[in-house]
């Protein structure tokens, strides 16, 4: 990850965790607990948008970071419950969703869940699901690769999959690769899958890619599919160190974060499936606002943010300018229902 972004993320995290916090005293402002399973790159950006909007609205909030540790995440939610917020919002491991739902239900605190698939079958009801399912994010990537093959006759994707080692804990993320595979219509070759250790980090991805470049020729492996932009940075570093030219390999990723925009323009990365995180934050805030206004009965159980978009050379300049084109949003609702029916 680029040094400048790391510094920015650290500053943003410190600002967000300190702002809006403090003892309640006689403070009667609307009070929200924000529980993150972890604050790696994508959640940190989302947190920034949530904080900015809550500051604008004058709400009070407390933020917790589980550091991708399941036990700490559960303990964080328990600690938030003790502070008696008006509402708890969480972006966490779907492996633990039932625990969080049960805890907040018996505490009498409404829960807004913004991760992955809606839990229609929860034993205890919760207020609303405000996110976009991870399961469908691979579909636009499959469509993109289909089009790439159509525009490059004779090209057969020979894919190496770089996956995150928290996959067993995340119902949606564990299917990032599978979903893309399911919707590919072109012929392709599954070359190898490797787990990125340290978890989801550029260093682990770089080590794996260096090994692949020694083991496989470009005729044997020509496409690399990453589960995150942060991991893809390690892939690019390995390709550059090996003297590979931009565009020799097709690099596909997830998140569309600022750390990869320049690499897309330079041809090192071809496409990434992103989330408009400001759109996600505003979607969650709109649900909280309805609850604050006494309209809980009008809140839908599922309110998709419709934030999924592809970022490639055709629109990266717009994305860098802060303009995610509406045409880039993937109309996926029908696929959400298809995927949910499988589980």
N, C-alpha and C positions, 0 to 999 in steps of 0.2 A: 504494500500500500504506500502511496506517496506520502512523504513526511508532512507536507502541508496539510493534507486531509486528516492525518492522525492528530496533529495539533488542534485542528478545528473541531474534531469530534470530541477530544478531551475537554476543550473549553466549553463546548455545547453541553456535554454531560454535566460538568460542574455547575454551569449556569442553571440548567433545568432542575437538577436535584435540589439546589439551594432555593430557587425562586418559588414563591407561592407556598413555602412551607412554614413551619413554626408551630408553636402551641396554639391551641384553638382559643383559649380564653373566652372572651365575649364575642369572638368573631362569628357572625352568623351568615357569612358568605357560603354559597353553594360549595360543598367540599367533595372532591373526587380523589379516590385512591387509584393510582396508576401502577399496575404490577407487570413488570417485564420479566420474562424467563431469562432473558439476556439482553445486553445492550451492545451487540456487535454493530456492524455498519448500518444495515437497513433499519433495525429498530431505533437506532440513535437519531437517524434522520426523521423518522416518524415521530419520535418523542419531541423533537424540535418544533414540528408543526403543531402538535397537540398543545405544547406549552405556550406557543405564540398566541394561539386562539383563546386558551383559557386566561392568559394574562389580559388579552383584549376585553374579555367578558368580565374580568374582575373576580374570577373563581379562585378558590383556594385548592391546593392539591399537594399530595405527597407522592413521590416516585420511588419505587423500589426496583432493584436490579438483582435478579437471581443468579447472575454470572453463569448461566447455563447449567446450574446445579439444581437438580430436582428438589432435593430436601430444602435448600435455601429458598427456592421459589415458593414452596408450600409455607415455610416459616414466614416469609415476607407477607403473604396473603393473610396469614393468621395475625400478624402484627398490624396490618392495615385494618382488619376487622376490629381490633381492640381500640382503634382511633375513631371508630363509628363514623365513617364517611357517609355522605348521602348516597353514594354510588361507587362501585368499583368497576374499573375498566381493566382488561388484561389482554396482553398478547403473549401467549405462552405455549408450552408444550402440549400438544393434543393428547399425548399419553396421560396427562394429568388432569384433563378437562373435567372428568367426573368428580375428582377430589375437590376442585375449585368450586364447581357448581354446588356441591353438597355443603361445603363450608359456608359459602355466602348465603345459601338458601336458609340454613338453620340460624344464621346470624340475622336474618331479616334485611339483608343489604342487597339491593338490585345489582345484577352483574351484566355488563356488556362485554361480550366475547368477540375479539377481533382477529382470531387466528383460524385459518383453514376452514374445514368443513363444519357447517352448523350441526349441532348435536340434537337432532330431532328426537332422539330416543332417550334423552336424559331422564333419569328417574325423578329428578326435582327440576321444576321449571326455572329458567332464568330469563332476564328481561329481553335481550336481543342479541343477535349475531350481526356485527357491523363490518366484517371483513370480506375478503374475496378468497374463495377456496384455492389452496395451493394446487389441488389436483388438476385444475384445468389450465394452469399456466404453461404446460408443455404443448398444448394444442396449437397455439399460434406459431410456436417454434417448429412443429412438424409441418405446418403449412408453408412456413418460410423455406424449410429445407426442400420440400417438394418443388417449390418454385425455383430454387437455386439449381436443382438437378435439371429441371426443364430448360433452364437458360444456359446450362453447361453440358451439352450432349456428351455422353460417354463417361461422365463423372458418376462414380458409385461411392456413396459415403461409407467409409470404413472407420467406424466410430470407437473411440476410447472414452469411457464414461468416468468422470472424476466426481465421486459422491462424498457427501458429508458424513462423518462418523456419528452423528446424532440421529441417524435415520430411524432407528428403532423407536425413538422417543417422539417422533413427529409424524403423525398420521398423513399429513399432506406432503411434507418434504420427502418422505420415503418413496413417494410416487413421482417425483420430478422427472426421473428418467423413464419410468414405466409409461407415464402418460404420453410422453413424446413418441415413444416406440409404438404405442397402440394406434396412434393417428397418422403415422407415416404411411404413405401409399407407394412410395418408390422402393426399389430394391436397395437394400443396404446390408452391411456386414457388421455384426457385433464382435469387435476385436477383443476388448478387455474392459473390465470394470475394476477400479481401484478406489480404496477408501482413503480420504485425505486426512492425514494425521501430521501435525496437530490439527485439531478440529477446524475445518472450513478455512484454514489459514493459507496465505500465499506461499509460505515456506514449504509446507507439506506438498502443495500442488506442484511447486517447482521441482522438488525432489522426484516426484513420480514422473513428471514430464521428461526430465533428464534421462530417467531409466527407459522410458518408452522410446525416446529418440535413438537410444543405443540398440534397443531390441528390434525395432520395426523400421523398415524403409517407408518412404512416403507412399509407395505403392501398396503397402500393407496397412498403414494407418494414416488417414488424411484428414480426419475430422475429430475434434476434441470437444466434448460436451461437459461443461462445468456446472456445478450446482449453485455457484455464487460468483459474483464479480470479483470478490476478494480473492477467491481461489484462482480465477482466470488471470489475475496479475502475475501469479507465480508461473502459470503456463507461458505467458508472454515473455517473462524474464528468461525462462529456459530456452524458448525459441530464439530469442535475440542472442543469447550466449552461444547457441549452436550455429549462428550465422545464417539462420533461416530468413527468407525474405517475407515481408508482409503479404498475406494472401496465399502463401504456399499451403498453409493448413486452414481449414475452416474451423473457427473457434466460436462456439455457441455458449451462452451463459444465461444467468438469471440476475435480475435486480435493476439494471440500467442506472447504476449509481454514477455520480460525477467522476469517480476514479477511472472509468473506462471510456469516457466520451472521446478524449483525444486519441485513444488507441483505435476506436472505431473509425475516426476520420483518417488515421494513418494506415488503416487496413490490417492491423494486427488482430482485431476482433471483427467478426462479421455481423453478429446479432446478439441481443440480450433481451430477455423477457422481463420487462420492468413492471413496477407498481407505482402509480402516481400517489406518492405517500401524502401529499397535501390533500388530495382528494379523499384518501382513506381517513385522514384525521378529521376533516370537515364532516364526513359521513358519520363518524362516531360522535362528534360534538353535537350534531343535529339530533341524535337520539337522546343524548344527555339533556339537551335543552328541552326536548319534549317532556322528559320526565320531570325536570325542574319546574316546568310550567303546569304540572298537574295533568298531563295528557298521556299517562302511562298506558291507558287502555287503547290508545290510538297507535302505539308503537308496534311496528311489524316485527315478528319473530326473526325474520331474515330481511336485512336491508343491505343489499350488496352495494359496495362502493363503485363497482364497475371501473376499476382502476388499472386493469391489465392492459399493457401496450407493448409493442415491439419497438426497439430502438436499433436502427441500422444506419447505413450510410445515407439512406434516403431522407431521414428526418433528424439525424443527430444534431445538426445545426439549430433546428427549431427547439429541440429538447434542451440544448445548452442555453438557449435564450429564455428558457422557462415556459415555453409554449408547447405543450404536448397536444398534437393535433387530434381533434375528435375522431378523424378517420382512422387513427391508429388504435383506438380502443376496440378490443375484440368482443364481438357480440357472442357471449359464451353461455348465457343463461340455460339454453337447452342442453348444453353439455354438462353443466352442473348437475342437472337432474339425472342425466344418463349415468354420470360417475357415482352419484350418491346411491343410485339403485343397486350398485355392485356391492355395497358394504352394509 
